[in-house]
């Protein structure tokens, strides 16, 4: 995996997740809005393998963000992990239907992020 983008309107969460990624040897880049994340993807989509995204964000929520990512065929190989405090079955189901690979509920243990990334790596190896 090359780069992992962290999208959350809380800059503290973005920095925390980037630190976790750095400690595991990943390169993390941050975006504090879905709009900013889309701009980064438009410019750097070839370098980004995974997006870790919050659900509750202003302007565009996580589901709308995922829909926008999935509309662009260039972004088809980008895996998405939802990292959010929302744990309702409806939102989890909608996320999975849209192609979200994993769903992590805040507050989270750093190992949950690492495990989700390992599952994505294993799925890639199986292909």
Steps between C-alpha positions, in 0.01 A plus 500: 500500500630841408294771669198501726281809514323581827183710463343644815374846590680465836869584438593316822358174363683555170831549684441206735422260214798632299725429802364145522566455129852643527585263786391209278710620208219648290499849355191688612362816349217697656192687385266684736200491267356274233541785252872528576529120473339505153747769390792287624361193321457696177872590506659196668264205450776277358692523828212434741408140578267543797277774639401498867190718519271641769122488449391821677659791314362838396423574133519135394456202732701180469237319292482786249879501487508125430235543227710774339814288515318202348362714213850551362634185330858621558443450873367142472806342663498731802381314809292686758478446875232688695620625841213661687297525821183406312426135566145463369432190293347711223813712447732199526288313242489800262877535532561137414258513204701795365818294521651604832747222593493543877309696764674609821304664780644787710638494757736249344808302589793570265523125437158514330642726229808282458283185480272659239802590286638147538167355381512727195857385426396134535208553260738656246737203526213256437409675171 
